[in-house]
């Protein structure tokens, strides 16, 4: 199992994905709660993404201080007329991942974030789960222990959702466009999706960077999207979540062109904005989730996952001043999050306190409770080297949704991912180099 192109420090062409060699203990009940919440979060995100006014209002102040959010909102505004014209028959494809940690002091399972763009490692996490089961069986572990390894196939679930959207798009379309980063290091997780799409559904995949889309994509009548001579049914973004993905205006033009197309976008610009940290924080405000989820049981299930979240739009408001004072006095109890995806962006400790003391531009951030997960010891394999490390883990649950207008064609929990990192590490991204892939061993 390989993760992508070689590391310059390692004299080989390919490097295996960083992983543990045994699964991590995780409470069965908490794991099941995360699984059960997946379809509810799919519905919630879908409702938020459909509310243009809510997204504009919620993100307006963050956009004043964050250029990337402002540019995304600019594309959102520029394509509003197209979006409105297609609203009644809009084809939506969502591949989300909601990430959680178990908070040991409270005993609660708390949400770290919701990912609506480039929710990665579904395919490699499937392989890691299979690897752990294989190793335990070969080691002669009893059947009762093997039964504690929850099976899943995120690899197939993700491909099946893309295929369902492609089928719904129409018979004149014949390909999926996967938007990738130049020199992608996580290519094999992506290639697995393309392989399963072909093997199960005979749907072919084209890989292009945003720069290549700008150069070679064309829009026809009604927004028909053509790339490389193929009619595109689905655009699956595995790039576009970071300012680094838009080094020139050409990439922004490409993003707007795709938004104007009739392809199912995963995600659309609205879905990407719905996954913003500021939206996550605003949903925790009393009454906001209930606006989007009229079912009290569903709203309660979502709220049960929320950690402490605070907006910093008005640093002079009494409730904001109070939490700022707490965070400056005890910065290790909080995390300061900008409107960014991809890992390596959050502020902790003294860096957090220093940023808060500036006061200027705090609307570009949200403040979050620091979750304290229980520690374990894991054997972590990186670049062929094995080491025993004291670790903490994070569970992610994938969800897929396909909708045409008001008709929901598919809403599924779609597998899981466990990322384990050294207890000394603040960040948790695998592609960013902080964590390794793992799987859960359910304990009662």
N, C-alpha and C positions, 0 to 999 in steps of 0.2 A: 504494500500500500504506500503510495507516494503522494506528497502534497503539492509538488510543483517543481519549478526549475531549481537548479542547484544553488547552494549558498557559496559565495566566493571563498569562505573560510574552509569549505569541505571539498576535497578534490574528487568529486563525483558529479555526474550529470544530473542526478535526481536525489532528493532527500525524502526519507519517509516522513509521514506525518508524526508530529510529537504526540505521544500517547502514554497511558499507563499500561502496565501489564496485568493488572487485576482491577475489577470494578470497585467502586467506592460505596461504603454503606450509606444508605439514604432511607429515611422513614417512609414506609409504604403509604401511610395515610396522607402525608404531605405531597408525595409524588402523585397520588391519585387526584388530589385536589387540583394540582397544576394541570393535569390532563383534562379533568372535567371542565376547567375554565376556558379551554382553548376555543371552543365554538362560541362561547359568550364574548370573548375578546374579539373574535372575528367579526361578530355582529356589531359590537361597539365601535370598532375602528371603521367599519364600513359606513355606519351612520355618521360618524364624525367627518369622514372624508367627503360625504355628500352634502355637508353643510358649509357652503362657501363663506357665508357671512361669519360664522363662528370661527373658522380658520383665520380669516383676515383680522378679525377683532382680537383674537387670542395672541396672534403672532406679531401684531403691528408694532408694539413697543420693542420687542426683541429685535425686530428688523432694523430699527433705528441705530442699534449698536452692533449689529452683526451683518456684515456685507453678504455672507452666503445665504442667510435666511432671506435677506432683502431680494437677492437675485432669484431665488426660488419663488418668492411671492410675485416677482415681476413676470416670470413665465406663467404663473397661475393666473395673473390678471390679463396677460396678453392672449390667453387661450380661453377666457371665460365664455366668449360668444360661441365658440365651437362646442364647449362643454355643455352649455345650455341647450344648444340645438340637438344634441344627441342624448340628453338626459333620459328621455322616456325609454330609449332602447340601448342605453349605455351597456357595454360589455365590460365587466369588471373581473379581474383576476387578482387575488391576493395570496401571497405566501408570506405569512407572518411568523415571528417567533417571539414568544414571551419568556423572559429570563427571570429566574427566581433564586433566592438564597434562603436557607433556613436561618432564622435569627435565634441564636441559642439563648440569650437572656429572656426573650419573651416566649420562645417556643413557637413562634409564628412563621409561616412561609410568606416571605415578602417579595414583591416584584421589584426587580432591578430596573427593567425597561422593557418596552415593546419595540421590536424591530420590524419595520414595514418595507425596507429596501435591502436587497442583497443579503437576505437571511441565510447565512451560509452554513456549511458543514453538515447538512442533512444526509448527504450520501456517505461521507466518511464516517459520520457517527453511526450509521447503519453497519458499516464494516467493522468498526471498533466493537460494537455490541456482539456481532457474530464472532469476532476474534476472541473476546473474553469468554464467551460460551464454549468455544472450541478448546481453549487452553484449560478451562476448568474441567471439562469432560475428559480431556487427555490426561489430566492430573489425577483422575479417579475420584473427583468430588461427588458426593452422593446426590441422588435425584432431587432430594428436598432442597439442596443448595442451588442446584441448577434452576429450579423452579422460581428462585428469587431474582432471576435475571429477566426483566420484562422484555419480551420480544417487540420489535417494531421494524418498519421498513419505510423510513422517511424518504429514502431514495425513490421508491415506487410511488408513494403518495404525492410527492412533489411533481414528478413527471406526469402522473395521471391527471392532476389538476391543470397543468399546462395543456395537456392534450384535450381535456374537456373544453377549455376555453377556445382552443384552435378549432375544434369541431363545431362549436356554437358559432364561431365567426363566419363560417360558410365554406362551401365546397370549392370556391375559386381560389382559396388561400392554400399555400402548400409548405409553409416554413415558419419556424420560430427564429426570431432575431435575438441572440443573447449579447447584450452590451457588456463589454469587459474592459478591464484596465490594460494599458500597454504593459507587456512583460509580466503578465499575471502569474503570481507564484502559487496561487491556490487553484490552478487550472484543473486538476484532476477531480476535485469535488464537482466542478462544473461539467467536465466531460462525462461524468457518470450520468448526469441528468440528460444530456444529449443522447447518450447510448441507450438509456432506458426508453426515452421518447421514440427512438427509431425501432428498437426491438419489440416494444409492446404496441406501438401505435403507428409505426411507419411515418412518423413526423420527423422531418429533417431540421437541423439546427445550423444557423449561420452565426459565426462569432465576428463581431466588429467592435472596434473602439468608437467612442463618440466622434473622434476626428475622422475616422473612416466613414461613419454615418454621414457626417457633414459633407464629405466628398462624394459619396456614392449613392446615398438614398434619394429616392424621388417620390413625390406625392402626386397621385393621379386624381381622377374625378371622385368626389365624395370622400377624399382622404385616403384612397387606396395607396398603401405603402409598398414600394418595390425596392429591393436591395439585391444586387448581384443577379438580376434577372428573375428573382423569386418574389412572389406575392406573399407579404408577411401577415400572418394572423395574430401573432403574439410577440410583444417585445418584453423580454425578461432581463431586467437590469441587475447585473452583478457589479456595476460601477455606477457612478453618478451621485454617490452619497457624501463625497468629500470635496472641498474646494480644489484639492489637487487634481481632481478629475476634470476640471474646467480651466486648463492653463491659458486658453485663448478664447476669443469670442466665437470661434468656429464650434467649439463644444457646446456653448450655450445655444447657438443657432440649431445645432443638431437636436438638442433636448426639446426645443420648442417645436421643431418639425415633427418629432415623434409624438408630441402631445396633440398635434393637429391631425394625426393619422387616425384611421378607423380601427387600428389594431387594439387588441386588449393589452393594456400596459400594466406591467407588474414591477413596480407600482406606477400608477399615474402620479402626476405632481401633487394632486390632492391627497392621495394616500401617503406619499412621502412626508408631506406637511403634517398629516394626522399622526405620524410617528415622532414628531418633534418632542424634545424634552419639555418644552413649555406647555405643550398640549397635555403631556402626561401629568404634569403638576396641576394644571387647571382642572383636569378631570377629578382630582382628589378634593376639590372644593365642594362643600356640601351642596347637593342639589344638581350638580352638573352631570354626573353619570346618569342620574335619574331622568334627566332631559332626553337622553339618547336611548335608555333602556327602560321602557315603561314597566317591565316585569320587576316587581320588588325582589323576588328571589334572585334574578340575574344581577340586579344592581348590588345586592348584598354580597353575592359571590365575588364580584369584582372588587368591591370596597374592602373585603376581608384580606385582599392581597396587597393593599397599598401600604407602603412605608410612609414615614413622615416626609412630607413634601411641602416646600414653601416657595412662593413666588417673591421676587425681589424688585418688582416694578417700581414701587414707591418706597424708598429707603426711609422716608420720614413717617410713614404710617406706623401707629403704635405696635401692631402685631409684627411688623417687619423689623422695627428697631429692637423688639424684644428677642427675636430669634437671631438677629445679627449679633447682639451682645452675647448670647449663649454660644454661638459659633466661634466668635473671636476668643472667648474665654476657654472653650473646650473644642478646638478645631478637629481633634481626632474623632469626635463623635459625629462628624458631618462629612458630606462630599459635595463639592461645588461642580455642577455640570453645565458645560456650554451646549449650544445647539449643534452638536456634532455626532457622527457615527463613526465606527471603525476602530475604536479603542485608542488608548493613549492620550485622551483629551481632558480627563477630569483632574480637578485640583484637590489636594489633600493637605492636612497638617498646616505647616507654616505658610506654604504657597496659598492655600485657601484663605488663611487669616489675612495675609498681605493683600490679596485681591479684594477681600471684603472691606478692608480699611480704606481702600481708594474711593469706595462709594460710587464713583462714576462708572456708568455702563453696566451696572449689575442686572439690568433687565435682560441682558443677553444670556443670563445664567438662571438655573434653578438650584435651590439648596435642598439636599436630601439627607435624611437620617443615614448614618453609617450602619450597615447591617453587619452583625457579628456571627458568622457561621461557625459551627463546631469544627474543630481541627481533627485531621486524620493523618496517617502516615501512608505515603504512596511510593511505589517504585515507578519513576518517570523515565521514559526512554526518549532522548533527544539526540538526533544526529548520530545514532548508533551507540550512544553512551547512556548507561543506566545509573541512576542515583536514587537513594532513599531520601525523601523530603517530607517535612511536615507541611501539610497542605490544607486548603479549603476548597469547596466545590460549589459550582453554580449549575442549576438545571434549566435547560431551555426546552420549551414545548412548541413544536411547529403546528400551525393551523393553516388550512387552505380554504379558500372561498371562491366560487364562481357565481356571478349574478348577471342576468340580462334584464335591464330595467328593474321592475319590482319583483321579478321571478328569481328566487335563489335556486340555482341548479346544484350547488354543492357547498356544504359547510362541514368541514371535518377536522378533527384532531389528527395530526399527520406525523406523529413520531416525536422523538426526543433527542436531546443532546446534553451531555454532561461535559463541562470544562473544569479542570482541576488545575490549581496554581499553587505556588509556594505561599505559605502563610505570610511571608514578608512582602509579597507583591500586592500593590494596590489595584493594578489593572488586570483584566481577565481575558483579553482577546487572544485567540490561537494564532490567527494570521499576523497579528501584531507582535507575536513572540513572547507573550506573557504566560499563556496557559497551554495545557495539553488536553487532548481528547480522552474522554473517559466514558464509563457507562455506570448505571446504578445497580447496586446489590440491595434489594429491598429488605428492610428489617422492621419488625413489629414493635 
